[in-house]
Amino acid sequence: MSTDDAIDPMERPLEERKPEARPSGWHQVNVGHLVMGVAFVGLVTVWALVTSDTVQLDNARWILPLPWLVAGALGLVATVLRGSRHPHSVKMLG
């Protein structure tokens, strides 16, 4: 064992410290951020379609709720998928 190993890692300069092992890869999705991000992008898309006169505002009743429906459906899917992969999820008996 060298004298270099005997030194407490916290006493070494930051540049000389060994990087700690951090898990990499996929992380859990924050469903709230996902839903609000999709809703925002959808509302901006609807605004762009109405502003560019691609969709008339009189006929836009069908397009205005679409961002909320898509964001809600995506949130439900993310919640279901996250729940099935969550290590602490409770399995249904049956």
C-alpha positions in Angstrom: 0.0 0.0 0.0 1.4 3.3 -1.0 1.3 6.4 1.1 -1.0 7.9 -1.6 -3.7 5.4 -0.7 -3.5 6.2 3.0 -4.6 9.8 2.4 -8.3 10.4 3.1 -10.0 11.0 -0.3 -11.7 14.2 1.0 -8.3 15.7 1.8 -7.1 15.4 -1.8 -7.7 18.1 -4.3 -10.8 17.7 -6.4 -8.8 17.0 -9.5 -7.0 14.0 -7.9 -10.1 12.3 -6.5 -11.4 9.2 -8.1 -14.9 9.6 -9.6 -17.5 7.8 -7.6 -19.5 5.2 -9.4 -22.9 6.5 -10.3 -25.5 4.4 -12.0 -26.1 5.3 -15.6 -28.8 4.6 -18.0 -32.5 5.2 -17.8 -34.1 7.2 -15.0 -37.6 7.5 -13.9 -39.9 9.9 -15.8 -41.4 12.8 -14.0 -44.9 12.4 -15.2 -45.9 16.0 -14.3 -43.1 17.4 -16.4 -44.0 15.1 -19.3 -47.7 16.0 -19.3 -47.1 19.7 -19.0 -44.4 19.6 -21.7 -46.6 17.7 -24.2 -49.5 20.0 -23.4 -47.4 23.1 -24.0 -46.0 21.8 -27.3 -49.6 20.9 -28.3 -51.0 24.3 -27.4 -48.2 26.0 -29.3 -49.0 23.8 -32.3 -52.7 24.7 -32.1 -51.8 28.4 -31.8 -49.5 28.2 -34.9 -52.2 26.4 -36.9 -54.8 29.0 -36.0 -52.4 32.0 -36.5 -51.3 30.7 -39.9 -55.0 30.3 -40.9 -54.5 26.6 -41.6 -57.4 26.0 -39.2 -60.1 28.6 -38.9 -61.0 29.6 -35.3 -64.7 29.0 -36.0 -63.8 25.3 -36.9 -61.2 24.9 -34.1 -63.6 23.4 -31.6 -62.2 19.9 -32.4 -58.6 20.9 -32.2 -58.5 22.9 -29.0 -58.9 19.9 -26.6 -56.5 17.7 -28.5 -53.3 18.8 -26.6 -54.9 18.1 -23.2 -56.2 14.7 -24.4 -52.9 13.6 -25.8 -51.0 14.9 -22.8 -53.4 13.1 -20.4 -53.1 9.8 -22.4 -49.3 10.0 -22.4 -49.4 10.7 -18.7 -51.5 7.6 -18.1 -49.2 5.5 -20.2 -46.1 6.8 -18.4 -47.7 6.1 -15.0 -48.6 2.6 -16.0 -45.2 1.8 -17.4 -43.4 3.4 -14.5 -45.5 1.5 -12.0 -44.7 -1.8 -13.6 -40.9 -1.2 -13.5 -40.8 0.5 -10.1 -39.0 -1.8 -7.6 -41.4 -1.0 -4.7 -44.6 -1.6 -6.7 -47.2 -3.9 -5.1 -48.3 -6.8 -7.2 -52.0 -7.5 -7.5 -53.1 -10.8 -6.0 -55.6 -12.7 -8.0 
